[in-house]
Amino acid sequence: MAYEHIKLAVEGGVATLTLDREPLNVLNIAMMKEMNQALDSLDPAGLKVLLIKATGKAFSAGVDVGEHLGDQVNDMIEVFHGIFRRMEKLGVVSVASVQGAALGGGCELAAYCDLVVASEKAKFGQPEILVGVFPPVAALVFPRQMGYKKALELIVTGDVIGAAEAKQIGLVNQVVPPEELETATEGLVKKLTNLSGLVLRLTKKAVVEGLVDDKEQGLGIIEKVYLDELMVSADAEEGLRAFLDKRKPEWTEK
């Protein structure tokens, strides 16, 4: 199948999904629908690794802010979170290769992957709080990966951190010079593809279920807060519109 905003290649037990909406790979609904279609097309029985990477200077600057407004937000959340639900259902080890900025939804996409290889130039952050919303998927996975205090700090400050700090707190597995990113990613993927696909899938399943970690239930709870409480508030509307209007938001809620 031909895609407009992504590329998909399957070879040697590796499904490579490439974000291809330069310059910043902003995730709009059309692009995320393509990602879901691509994930739906994959047969886990024939896969060992799902590799997610991107073209251009940024991994992804996040989800299109304009699609957070009005009735679109429900469709946006359904399609965006559909990516993670499909990754979970696929059950294979996922690897993100991050060459540049991974912000907002782009950071969530990288963080949701099981393993992350990053360039020294990569940056990670969840700036959603600055425009009056919060990142649901980061709220789900950050505390599991780096602990409550650091997770909440990053989410409520909107701070952007470099690759070295991301590795230190457990968000990234490996940091390499930019010119070595492709080689390092290929090296990690090769280690995995040399193993039994069945054993890899069962090992991932055991680790996840051994945490007694029901991500589906957790994501459902977070979605309810996001859609039914946050997105009906005046400050969420104001923050998003201020971003689009390139002005400072004027908060009304106390």
N, C-alpha and C positions, 0 to 999 in steps of 0.2 A: 504493500500500500504506500502511495506517495503522500508525504506530509509537507506542510508549508513551513512550520515553525520548529520542527524537530527532525532528527534523523534516527533511524533504528537499524541496527545491523546485528545479526545473530550468527556467530561463528565459533566453533570449537568449544561449545558449552558456555559461551559468554554472550549475553545480550547487552549491547552498548546503546544506550539512549543518550543522544546528544542534543542539548538545548541549542537552538540555532536561530535565535531571533536577536541578532545584533542591533545596536551596539551593547546593550546591557542585559539582554535576555529577560526582559520584564515579562512576567507570567500573566498573560491575559486569559480570558475564559476559552477562547478558541485554541490557544496553545495548550492549555491544560486538558482540554478535551482530547487533543491529539495524543498527549501523554497517556491518558487513560486508555485510549484505543490501542496504543502500542503495548501497554502492559497487559491488556485483555488478550492480545494476540499471542502472548508467550505461553509456552508449555513448560511448566516447572520440571516435568520429568526429564526434559532434555537439557536443562540448564544447571550450571554450577555457580554462576556469578551474574548479577545485574550491575553493570557499570554505568554510572551517570556522570557525564562530563558536559562541557560547554565550549562553544566557539567564542572567539572574541576576547576582549580584555576582562570581562566580568563573568563569573559563574552565573549569577543572577542577582539583579538589584531588587527582586521581590515581585509581589503580586501587584497588578495594575490598581493604583489607588482609586481611580475613577470608577472601578467596578465594585467598590465597597459601598456605594451609595444607593439609597432607595431599595427597590425590590431586587436589584441585581445582587445584593450581598448574599441572599439565600442561595442563588444559583452559583455564585462564586465559591462560597464555602463548600457546597455540595461537590462541585467539580474539583476544587483544590484538595479537599480532604479525601476525595476519591482516589487520588494518587497514592496516598499513604495506606489507605485500606487495601488497595490492590497490591502494593508492595508487601504488606503483611500477609495477604492471602497467597501471594506467589511463593513465599517461604524460602527463597534462596538468599544466600549471602549477598548483600548489596555494598557497593564501593562507590564513594564519591571522589572525583578527582577535581580539585578546586584550584583554579589558576589565578583568580582575582577576587573581586568583591562578592561575598555571599551575604546578602542583607535581606531582612524581612523574610518573605516566603522562600527566598533563595537559601538563606541560612537554615530555615526549617527543613528544606529538602536535603541539604547536606547533612544536617544533624540527625535526620531520621535514618540515614544510611548506616549500616553496621560498622563500616570502616571508612575512614576519610584520609586521603593523601592530599596535602596542601602545599602549594608554592609558598615560599617565603614572602611573596607579595600578596598573598591572600588576606582578606579581612572578613571578620564575622560580626554580625550584630543584628539586634532586633529593635529598630527605631520606632516601632509602631506606637509606643506610648507617647511619643512626641506629637503624634497627630490624633491622639484621643482614642486609640484602640489598644488591644493587646494581641500578641501572637498565640493563637490556640495550640498549634502543634508544638511550639517551643515550651508552652506551659505544661504540655504533656511529657515531653522527652527531656528537657533540660534538667529537672530535678533528679531524674533517673540516671543521668550521665555525670553530673558534676556536683550533686548535692543541693539542698534547698537554698542555702544562703547565697551562693554564687549564682545559682539559677535566677533567683528573685532579683538579685542586684542587676544582672544583665537585662532582665525584662523590664524592670521598673525605671532604670536609668536610660535605657536606649543606647548605652555605650557601645562603641565599635572597638573590637580588639584585634590584634594582629595574630598571625598564625602561630607564633611561638607561645603566646599566652593561651591560645585555644588548645594547643597540645598540652600545656601544663595543667589545664583544668579538666582535660578528658574529652574535649569536643573533637579533637583531631588526633589521629594515630601517628602520623608521620609528616614531617616538614622538610622540604628539600628546596634547593635553589630552583628558580623558574625553569632553567634549561634542563633540569633533571626530572621534572614532574612526569613527563610521559614515560620515561624509562622506569622511574620508581613505581608508577601505577601499573605498568606492564609486569614488573617484577612481582608485585603483590598478587596481581590477578593470576599470574603463572603458578605461583605457589598454591593457589586455591584450585586451579584447574588440574593440577597434578594429583588431586585427591579425588576420592569417590564423591560423586554428586549426591548420592543418597545419604552417605555419612555426613556430608556438609549440612544438608537440609535437616537431618535429624539432630545434629549437634546444635544448630541454631535453635531449633524447636525446644530442645531440652534446656538450653540456657535461658530462653525467654520464659518458658513455662515454669522453670525452677524458681524464677523470681515471683511467681504467682502474680503475674503482671497482666491484667486484662486491659490492654490498650483500647480496645473497642469501647468498653464501658467508660473508661476515662475520657476518651475523646467525645463521646456522647454527652457526658456531663459538662465538659468545657464548651462544646458547641451551644448547649442550652443557655449558659451564662452569656456567651458572646452574642447570640442572635436575639434572645428574649429579654436580656437586661441591658447589655452594653449598646447594641446597635439601635435601640429605640431611644437612647438618651440624646439630649441636646448637645452635650459635649463631644460625643462621637461624630455627630453630624458636623459640628463646628470645626473640629480638628481636621477632618478629611477635606472639607471645603476650603479651609484656610491653606492647606497644603497645595491644593489644585490652583488656588488664587494667588499663591506665592506671597502670603502675608502671615503675620503672627496670629495664632488663634486667641480668641477671647473667651475664656472658660466661664461658664455660668453656674455650674454645679459646685456646691460647697463640700 
